[in-house]
């Protein structure tokens, strides 16, 4: 910057919903949203991480044909944006780069231990990179390779990517913009620290940060810390939308160098967030290049000339959602995107009159509209009188398609052919229902929704190929106590809006029962859901051992019973449908335990005996 | 070594079958096999990688209670071996170490980029290590933390472990022994190179190297290269046994410094392999310690005094198995260990008279004995006359328990309740069978075996919750062409032994059919299995893109059809039972593709159009 006048820039954050594997569709998305940003007068537009490939692309990353196509797509996109008249806007997009032949740096070379490889990569795989490119004037001006590769929880980036070693800083209208990606923000002394040392005006960070309850509470303080380290505002653009077990909530934000929240986008919707930034050239430190800390800083210049002064507009700062609303919208969007991105016309589910199916039906109607939802009542000889009435009430309140198929004729046919008793007889009923629903799914093209909640999935309180059957399980990560809370919240929300309550009060109030045997109630074989969910949160989500669980005040008998049930249900979970993650640790890719596993938690003093039991 | 006489050592390799999570049982195993080795006069015994925890322990590694118990178990084991009178034998065991509070080295500190962390680990997790300890005289003399962490294919070690920085070399009876672990062997210039520079007499390498077809052909040349680098013999001890989707084949071996194969253990059985080594002290380089290459070498001394001279005994060098025998034994052991380690009394499967179920039944009988195997014939209205006869023939040849349950009454009951046609009607029959078999499983405690082969799993030619139902799928990774080859081989093997051929010739010879519709044959909807399997090998196992597939000479129409089927069947595979991996890339943890995935292979020139289709 050549004079001491404040220098301005209008930055747009394109919080979009990409599709994994859809290079062409995602390029169209960038084109559409760049046009919107250009129309809004933005000089710089930031898209989420891995915009062109979608995130997470999993083992697609390792397919050379896909990596090469991604590499080509970013070059084509730069040219296209210029052809479409947006060559003057700087656009930051994420993509998969593939630097052939230049795999991980050699290891174990003296004198320094340069193990700069995220685990020992498959030598066959080349060197894929989680990359961000800055496009301007029809070409790729600069690219950044993500340095910090998360490899915990649902993330496997050490499987896929080689970390970067260079920090590009691009001067745009006299403003120095550093490129980083996602996890880099979580590391103190990482690329933001380098940017701060080298001297920048602005840091941009494309993200793909999956939703977890209350994660939005973490993001602002985190971005604030990195802004302080960078001595510059940080632009954090997160993607939105569902991808298999993950849902991304957006919640994009901009924080000033001194930690002020300048702009914040709404969660769970696509949104163009703009912010007008002003930089004081006199306050700037020296600008350096070359080796700074762990990275090599490469400076690029697009333009020195500041944009003509303009009147800044106020930015949107969306207020956070309440916990229940946030979870609800995560579940709705997670389901909607799974169905729509997989091209399914409609969904079917069994309506038992119980709270789980009533809640899933309400989520499905909010996600897809009542006309795409088919409910089926499947009463058995053990169904209570209220069950069918409550199921019908649920269907009526929601306005979905509803039919009834009593299961007795099928159950009897099996019972005449083979002798089944006890749990085998109970499971038979659930499997007859599963078979009927899958028949309807195959006949009409509906995707079957499983209605299992997290408490059931944890303790294996479901029938494999029975009520666990389905292509998607919307409340798989929702503990039963939260199922009730969400139902009450959704009804209250309907009252607030002056609409019909979607969930029958009776389904909320009655004691839970699988109704697979006469008079059966969940409480016959399980502890109270309050106790159960508290133990699951500590054992599953927090991975606590026996001593810690008892320290937390759980009843020892309840703990012993719950842990045994959770441990032996692993084989069922391995075959369960995917469902939207909302918790710290969801079943699925987030928690990877062996099926064959002799470890059983016990107190250290008795461990040896228990481990051999 | 203080004089110029050759110095001797008898080394035992304990190729054992551990159980994941069974710290106590695995400690017992070490005790038992150390006693055997001591009795055989061994001075040093080497056990496989992660002996005490079993391998792979997956997310158990992240549970602090388990890590602490493992840490304690190795200390207790050292004391116990001495108490049991084996304190004079040096024992190398693998275990999980947990170095609390000393997590990954800090990253991004100038002046060097010391990103010595395998991906960015979860800050919550502490610092687990894949460790090997040398036990002697009642205590842990030295420990090594695995340096190279495989993070490709089925391996996720960057998720779990922090790499080591130190190479311990222990002097035992005047012989300098370096400790390494598994993947370290695959890296040129890795710990073996450091050992060679520092000066050692012997390198030991505990392994957990899963079976893949023809992998044994790789091991000897690999170990030879590392022996040359180490300038010392290398002792490679691999585990044996099944663990969920993996089976370990043993194949432990010892290679001299100049690349001679000194000893080799049989595959797929527990085995104590001993080798008598002789070291020439005059030929040895200088011994150094401290920083050598990438590692810090720490030297420990147990004893300088050589063992009294003894007459060396010849070692076992087992000849490699043929391809079919090797695969057969992998499938048998993979199934046997899954059933036995999970405490299942017996298995049940549907016998259709077709080759897949006939082969699975034969594998099950070889694995468990006929008395633990229950076959059920489940004829439908579309079953051919030969089907039931061939199923009965299969059961008789194998001597397993056999019963017949016609499915018509159940199918008719469904058909009276809901209208199903086409694929929905076909799938109904498969699901009635699945429900019947699961009923028998629940009633009698049998584990249900699914009989799907890899070709079917690849193209989704199976019914979810129907023939795909089951707790284990023994031939899930066996392509159909190999199914036939194995059947012929197993029958030939029976003839060679003068036994009844276990598989009906008619099941081998007849054209494959799912028999879910009148006159149906697999060839109505699929290409020939020769063509199909060739495309699957290139697309699934080798991950080739469209251009490469066509270069390989596959028919373009077949490729287009097969790829479409493989791509859209991902949701089915996600819910499929585990089965033994035998190929380069098995479905399951080895190949992780998103369900929601718009990428479709096409030629580069038409890619854009196809990607949006």
Interface residues (C-beta under 8 A of the other chain):
Chain A: X19 X20 X21 X22 X23 X24 X25 X28 X54 X56 X57 X58 X59 X60 X62 X63 X64 X65 X66 X68 X69 X72 X106 X107 X108 X109 X110 X112 X113 X114 X115 X116 X117 X118 X119 X120 X121 X122 X125 X147 X148 X149 X150 X151 X152 X153 X156 X157 X158 X159 X163 X165 X183 X186 X187 X189 X190 X193 X194 X242 X243 X244 X293 X294 X295 X337 X338 X341 X342 X405 X406 X409 X410 X412 X413 X414 X416 X417 X418 X419 X420 X421 X422 X423 X424 X427 X428 X431 X432 X434 X435 X436 X438 X439 X440 X442 X443 X464 X465 X469 X471 X543 X544 X545 X546 X547 X548 X571 X574 X575 X576 X577 X578 X591 X592 X593 X594 X595 X596 X597 X598 X599 X600 X601 X604 X607 X608 X609 X611 X612
Chain B: X19 X20 X21 X22 X23 X24 X25 X28 X54 X56 X57 X58 X59 X60 X62 X63 X64 X65 X66 X68 X69 X72 X106 X107 X108 X109 X110 X112 X113 X114 X115 X116 X118 X119 X120 X121 X122 X125 X147 X148 X149 X150 X151 X152 X153 X156 X157 X158 X159 X163 X165 X183 X186 X187 X189 X190 X193 X194 X242 X243 X244 X293 X294 X295 X337 X338 X341 X342 X405 X406 X409 X410 X412 X413 X414 X416 X417 X418 X419 X420 X421 X422 X423 X424 X427 X428 X431 X432 X434 X435 X436 X438 X439 X440 X442 X443 X464 X465 X469 X471 X543 X544 X545 X546 X547 X548 X571 X574 X575 X576 X577 X578 X591 X592 X593 X594 X595 X596 X597 X598 X599 X600 X601 X604 X607 X608 X609 X611 X612
